[in-house]
Amino acid sequence: MERILQWIATLEEKYGNQDKTLSNDLNIIKEQFQNHEDFILTLNKDENQVDDILSQVNQLLTATDIHLQTQEENEIKEQIRILNEKWRLLRSKSLDRQSILHKTIMKLQTDQMESFAIWLSQIEERISTNLEAMEDSIPGIDRQYQQLVQLQDELIVQQEISQSLENFIIAVDDSPSVDQEYDSTEIENKLFDCSKRWEYICNFVQQHWAQLQEVKTQFEDFELNREKLDQWLTQKEDEIRKTNTKETDKVHFIQQTESEIDDIRPVIHLLDNSLNLLSKYFDPVSSNKFKILNEQRNNFEQRLTQLIDDLQQCSLQLKQSNENSDDSINKNRQISMKSDFDLSAKKHIEWIDNIERILNEELQLEEQEDIIRNVKITYILYDDDHFKEFIQTGNNITKQLKDANEDSIEHELVLKTLENRWQELQEQILKCEQDIEQSKFSNDLSEYVTRF
């Protein structure tokens, strides 16, 4: 009995040493809750010891073969009374504290969960209003970038709360007097909803960060190449308008400009590449910004075509003014222009060959759609005025060759082949689009039949 009473005294001391202060700090309450749960488990585990001792004492008191003195019997009964009283009081106080901790930890956790859900709603609204639609200017992208930095800082702050909710303790108090604000199923559903929304926001920040970087880079590259093209074309347009230039200077200017054209054409292709990448984020049909950039690119192509025509006219004027001395030079220039045009036409045909090869490959439906979209954008960029101007240049060369009694059959054949192949590519693109729509319709129909 003395050993059990000492053991209960030890438990009373442990209970008395517990921090009874109810803090608003959830981490502190969680620690208090866990420590007290361990204490309750100890009481439940050792309760059998108390029952065994009481059973043994009762057997001692009721045994017929053991005769106790009245004083001894009274002392044993007194110890039993003290043991029962201490044990009852210790369990009562422990259960009362357990109930208080239950209510406190659930209140703090549910408040944290509700506060976190409100914060998630606010962030989702900010994303929908300020970040979901990509800005179409560098200042706008920088503004979104700063908003994304701020949002990322907030995510770091909220990370601790998210982790705390992952370790949510669902404490169920079976006392009839306790009014549970949420049942366990409702709490689990709310926690799952918060988890999915948190995951969406984190993924959005990560993905949008990369998208902003790509769009800003393409805008900057487009502007850099636009300025380069504009400066070069403006300089050449000003020089070719000068009428008091010496004939020797004109010859040098024409030769130098024709040489530089080969270096300028790739810059236009860089503009095309930027437009192609930007088309992933902006609709080429409805986006005003994309239309402006496309118009700028088209304008450069038109100015370059006009510059080439002006160079040809300038060369023709030089030929007419110096027909005898410059006949050989003009003839070589015509051959060079014909060769350059034929080479460029063959490159166009090679490009068409590559596109047709890709279109004829057996690909998944989504891959086909992506390829058709990119090919169609590139086709549109080259179509209409640009291709017509290129063909017109070829016709001008044909006329010049015939006027000079030069053989134009090979040149005309290349020109006719290019026109036919270009028309065939347009028809194939339309056919691929129709095939994709038919495949999508068949898939949808098959899915519908399978479902119903």
Order of alpha helices (4+ residues) and beta strands (2+ residues): alpha-alpha-alpha-alpha-alpha-alpha-alpha-alpha-alpha-alpha-alpha
